[in-house]
Amino acid sequence: MKRLISPIFLLLLTNCFVLNEAGLNANNDIRGSEAKKLISTAIRDAEISALNIYLANNGMSGGITAITPLVVINGLLAEKLYPYVSKIEDGSFYTNISVLQCAEDIKSKGAISLGLAYSELPASGLGGPLRDSVLLPEFASCNLEKTGSLLGIPKVIDL
């Protein structure tokens, strides 16, 4: 019995490592490249919500204002820039719940924070999308949980 338990324990211990290295995932986790896409979309949506919050907070309601097209463009650019400024690794896996929670927090807490902060933020011109692609995940307090290797094998020799 003891001989049977050891191989099973070793197999279970290395399961995440083996599966992640093979590009598979066992726990419905989200690959980093997909997490970037989900969070980028949330950033775009949060930009539009932030504009509505800003306008409502400053006594304007409904309709399209002169800055609406600029904010939409800002949101689209922030969406495209996020994958480049993000620290998410494309090949790594992250827990499903942490990625989805981050995206939802960006659309809610991030949008509210950005909408309330718009009047306090310095005019940034073309730097606005870059600023917002960094600020929104920070406002939302995104903490992605990396999954994967329970047993890591360090790389000793570079070929």
Secondary structure, DSSP 8 states (H G I E B T S, - for coil): -HHHHHHHHHHHHHHHHHHHHTT--SS--EEHHHHHHHHHHHHHHHHHHHHHHHHHHTT--SS--TTHHHHHHHHHHHHHHHHHH----TTSEE-HHHHHHHHHHIIIIIHHHHHHHTTTS---GGGHHHHHHHHHHHHTT----EE--SS--------
